[in-house]
């Protein structure tokens, strides 16, 4: 179900999923211009390759042979930072997000990390509710300038293991 991304073809698949999911989910929240900017700056194949070279890990989320989403994470000193967890709209509400977090909890424990942290857009109310339902706590607001005249206006959330 969770396959680590290690090939050019898998990176192409993640990039295609990012374009599909971000345009469907985030345009109503942050607008098309910011979505396009963030896809290029954070979700393009060259950027993902560079992130992987610096320790990021990507996983394709699959059900049978169908690619339904992806995860991007960064192990840090004492936590696993969940940078990306995206599931296609037609597959949401089927437990894939919960299974992904359970998978990440196991990974964090293997790496002897005591928490999972993430950031989530303040207006992404369904995702916030889903994270809270599986044990994440809202740690407060974070506003980060990401260039191009855009900011990420998020909440930081954590789950202690």
C-alpha positions as CSV (number, residue, x, y, z in Angstrom):
1,X,0.0,0.0,0.0
2,X,2.9,2.4,0.7
3,X,5.7,2.1,-1.7
4,X,8.9,4.2,-1.3
5,X,9.6,6.4,-4.3
6,X,12.9,5.6,-5.8
7,X,12.6,5.8,-9.6
8,X,12.1,8.5,-12.2
9,X,8.7,6.9,-13.2
10,X,7.5,7.0,-9.6
11,X,8.5,10.7,-9.3
12,X,6.5,11.4,-12.5
13,X,3.6,9.6,-10.9
14,X,3.9,11.7,-7.7
15,X,4.1,14.9,-9.7
16,X,1.0,14.0,-11.7
17,X,-0.9,13.2,-8.5
18,X,0.2,16.5,-7.0
19,X,-1.1,18.5,-10.0
20,X,-4.5,16.6,-9.9
21,X,-5.0,16.8,-6.1
22,X,-3.8,20.3,-5.6
23,X,-5.9,21.8,-8.4
24,X,-9.0,20.0,-7.1
25,X,-8.5,20.6,-3.4
26,X,-6.5,23.8,-2.9
27,X,-7.8,26.2,-5.6
28,X,-10.9,26.9,-3.6
29,X,-8.8,27.5,-0.5
30,X,-5.8,29.5,-1.7
31,X,-6.5,30.3,-5.4
32,X,-5.1,29.1,-8.7
33,X,-2.1,31.4,-8.7
34,X,-0.8,30.2,-5.4
35,X,-1.5,26.6,-6.3
36,X,0.6,26.9,-9.5
37,X,3.4,28.6,-7.6
38,X,3.4,26.0,-4.8
39,X,3.3,23.1,-7.3
40,X,6.4,24.5,-9.1
41,X,8.3,25.4,-5.9
42,X,7.5,22.4,-3.7
43,X,5.9,19.6,-5.8
44,X,7.8,19.5,-9.1
45,X,9.9,16.5,-10.0
46,X,13.3,18.5,-9.8
47,X,12.4,19.8,-6.4
48,X,11.4,16.3,-5.1
49,X,14.6,14.8,-6.4
50,X,16.6,17.5,-4.5
51,X,14.5,16.9,-1.4
52,X,15.2,13.2,-1.6
53,X,18.9,13.8,-1.9
54,X,18.7,15.8,1.4
55,X,16.8,13.0,3.3
56,X,13.1,13.5,2.5
57,X,11.2,10.3,1.8
58,X,8.3,10.0,-0.6
59,X,5.8,7.1,-0.7
60,X,3.1,6.4,-3.3
61,X,-0.2,5.4,-1.7
62,X,-1.6,2.5,-3.8
63,X,-4.6,0.3,-3.6
64,X,-4.0,-2.8,-5.7
65,X,-2.2,-1.1,-8.7
66,X,-4.1,2.2,-8.5
67,X,-2.1,5.2,-7.5
68,X,-4.4,7.1,-5.1
69,X,-2.1,9.5,-3.3
70,X,1.3,10.2,-1.9
71,X,3.2,11.0,1.3
72,X,6.3,13.2,1.7
73,X,8.1,13.3,5.0
74,X,11.3,14.4,6.6
75,X,12.9,12.6,9.6
76,X,14.3,15.3,11.9
77,X,16.2,15.1,15.2
78,X,13.3,14.1,17.4
79,X,10.3,14.0,15.1
80,X,8.9,12.9,11.8
81,X,7.8,15.9,9.9
82,X,4.8,15.0,7.7
83,X,5.2,17.5,4.8
84,X,2.7,15.9,2.4
85,X,-0.2,13.5,2.8
86,X,-2.5,13.8,-0.2
87,X,-5.2,11.4,-1.3
88,X,-7.3,11.8,-4.5
89,X,-10.8,13.3,-3.9
90,X,-12.6,10.1,-5.1
91,X,-10.7,8.0,-2.5
92,X,-11.1,10.3,0.6
93,X,-13.2,9.0,3.4
94,X,-12.2,5.4,2.9
95,X,-9.6,5.2,5.7
96,X,-6.5,5.7,3.6
97,X,-5.4,8.7,5.6
98,X,-5.8,6.9,8.9
99,X,-3.8,3.9,7.5
100,X,-1.1,6.3,6.3
101,X,-0.7,7.8,9.7
102,X,-0.6,4.4,11.3
103,X,2.2,3.5,8.8
104,X,4.0,6.7,9.7
105,X,3.7,6.0,13.4
106,X,5.5,2.7,12.9
107,X,8.1,4.4,10.8
108,X,8.7,7.0,13.5
109,X,9.0,4.3,16.2
110,X,11.5,2.4,14.0
111,X,13.6,5.6,13.8
112,X,13.2,6.2,17.5
113,X,11.3,9.5,17.0
114,X,8.8,10.5,19.6
115,X,6.3,12.5,17.6
116,X,4.8,13.3,14.2
117,X,4.3,16.9,13.3
118,X,2.7,18.7,10.3
119,X,1.3,21.9,9.1
120,X,-2.1,22.4,7.6
121,X,-3.8,25.4,6.1
122,X,-6.1,27.1,8.6
123,X,-9.0,26.9,6.1
124,X,-8.5,23.2,5.4
125,X,-11.2,22.4,7.9
126,X,-11.9,18.8,6.8
127,X,-8.2,17.8,7.1
128,X,-7.9,19.5,10.4
129,X,-10.9,17.6,11.7
130,X,-9.5,14.3,10.3
131,X,-6.1,14.9,12.0
132,X,-7.7,15.7,15.3
133,X,-9.8,12.6,15.1
134,X,-6.7,10.4,14.9
135,X,-4.9,12.1,17.8
136,X,-3.1,15.2,16.5
137,X,-3.2,18.3,18.7
138,X,-3.3,21.9,17.3
139,X,-0.2,23.7,18.6
140,X,-1.0,27.1,17.2
141,X,-0.7,29.3,14.1
142,X,2.3,29.6,11.8
143,X,2.5,32.1,9.0
144,X,5.4,31.6,6.6
145,X,6.5,33.7,3.7
146,X,7.1,31.3,0.8
147,X,8.1,33.9,-1.8
148,X,6.3,35.1,-4.9
149,X,4.1,37.3,-2.7
150,X,2.5,34.3,-1.0
151,X,2.3,33.0,2.5
152,X,1.4,29.7,4.1
153,X,-1.2,30.5,6.8
154,X,-1.2,27.2,8.7
155,X,-1.7,25.5,12.0
156,X,1.1,23.3,13.4
157,X,-0.2,20.0,14.6
158,X,1.6,17.3,16.6
159,X,0.9,13.7,17.6
160,X,3.1,12.3,20.4
161,X,3.9,8.6,20.2
